[in-house]
Every structure is written in C-alpha cells, then in structure tokens.
Amino acid sequence: MQDLEVSVDRDFARFGAKSYAINKINSVEVRERRPFGQGAMFVWGLLALMCGLSFLGQLSDGLTGAGLFTLILGTLFGYLAYRSWLRSKIVEYQLFLMTSSSEAQAISSRDGSMIGRLRDRIERAMAGQLGE
C-alpha cells in the first residue's frame, strides 16, 4: 500500500501531494489487479512432481543418497510451489479517477474495504452529499 495522506472533502480529494477537484471528476472506478501470476507456481509444482516420481522410481533400489536428495529437492520445490500459490491469491485494489481530460490512478492498496470506503466518500462529495 502506498503511504499517502488521503482526505476527501466537499471540494477536493487529496492523495499525498496530488489533489483532484471534486467538480472536475467525472467518474470513479475501482480495479482489481493480481500482481503475482500463477506461472511460478506451475513451474515449481512440475519440478516437485518430477522429483517425487524420481524418488518413487529410486525406492526400488532402497533408500539411497540419490533418492534422499530427490526427496529433499522435491520437498523444497513443493514448498516453493505452495508459497507461489499463496502469492498468486494477493489482490491489489486500484482507485482511478476519471476527468474529462485524463484518467489517473489515485491510490493502490491491498485493503479492498478501505478503497471501497474512499470511493463512496468521493462519490458522495461528487453528489454534494458530503458534509464538512
């Protein structure tokens, strides 16, 4: 999340050093973005699967050093696949303000409810329903 001082009043929406006049904002949009894809999860998972199958193939010879190495390596790859899966679930919410001349990303956060409350405050200010 950006460490910005954010405030909305009847005249301005302020995000750090940037201010937007409420009467110049045409619309407000919240977008969801996943900053981490799932590609790494599949690569690590495939490597873990290959190591697991190799380990099972080597078990016919008994537990050897090579078998133990592939088990440890497969466990490491499995852990990395799990961590990549957890990262792929992260959602970042972005608040965009549209004016007649441009579109600007005002703030980005992983806190969806905060972004929603901020959007509501801006929309109420646009409708003239926000008190001082």
N, C-alpha and C positions, 0 to 999 in steps of 0.2 A: 504494500500500500504506500502511496505517496504520503509523505509527512507534510501536508498542507494545512494552513489555517483556512477553514471553509466557513463562510457565512452567507446567509440569504436574507435580504430584507425586501421591502416593497420596491426599491429602486435598482438594486444591484445584487448579482450573485458573484461572490468573490472566492477565488481558488488561489490561495497564495498571493503572488504578485499580479495575477491576472483577474480583471473584473469584466463582467458582462452586464450591460444594461438590460434590465428585465423587459423593457418595452421593445427591445431590438431582437429578442429571442423569439423565433417562430415556432420551434418545437424542441422537445427534449426526448432523447432516446437512450435507453439502456441496452447495451450489447453484452453478450456473454462470450468470453474467449477462453479457450483452454491453451495455456502457454506451453504445456508439455504434451507432445503427441504420444502415441502408443507404439511407435516403431521400435524404440529401445526395448520395450517390454517383450515384444515378439522375438527379437534377436537373442536377448538373454534367455528367454524361455526355450527357444530352439536349442541353444547351446546346452542348457541344463538337461533337456530331453536327450540329446545326443550323448552327453556324459553318463546319464542314467542308463541308457541302453548299452553303452560300452561297459559300464560296471557290471550289469547283469550278464553280459557275454563273458566277462572275465571271471565270474564267480565259478564257472565250471572247473577252473584250474585251482580253486581255493582262493582265499583272501591273500592276494599278493600285494607288493608295494605299488605296482601299477594300478591294481584295482582300487586300492585305498586312495591313491592320488586322484583317479577319476571320480570317486565318490565325493571327495573333498571339493574338487573343482566343480562338480555338478551341483553340490550344495551351495557353493559361492554364487554360481550363475543363477540358481533358483532364487537366492536372496536378492540378487540384483534385479531379477525379473519382478519380484514382489515389490521392491522399492519403486521400480519404474511404473508399475501398475498404480501404486498409491499416488505418485506424482501426476499420472495421467488423469486422475479424478479431480485435480485442482481446477477451480473455475475462477476466472478473474472477471469482474464486472466493470464495464466502462460506461461512464456517463458522457453523452455527446450533446452539445448544444448547437442547434442549427439557427443561423441567421439568414437574412436574405442574400448576404454576400459569401458566406462560407459555412463550414462545419468545423467544430473544434471539439477535441476530447478534453473535457474539463477535469476529470478525475478518474482514477482507476483504483479498484480495491477488491480484495477477496471477500469482503463483507457485503453480501448482497442486500441485507436488510438496511444497512446504512445508506447504500446507494439508492435504494427504493425510497427511504425517508427523504433524502436530499431531492430526489426527483419530484416527490409530492410537494415539498416546500417551494421549489421553483415553479411548479405548475400552479400552485395556489397564489404565488406572487404574480404570475402572468395573468391570472384571472382577477387580480385585485382583491383577493380574499385573505392576504397575509397582513396581519396587524404588526405594529412596531414592537 
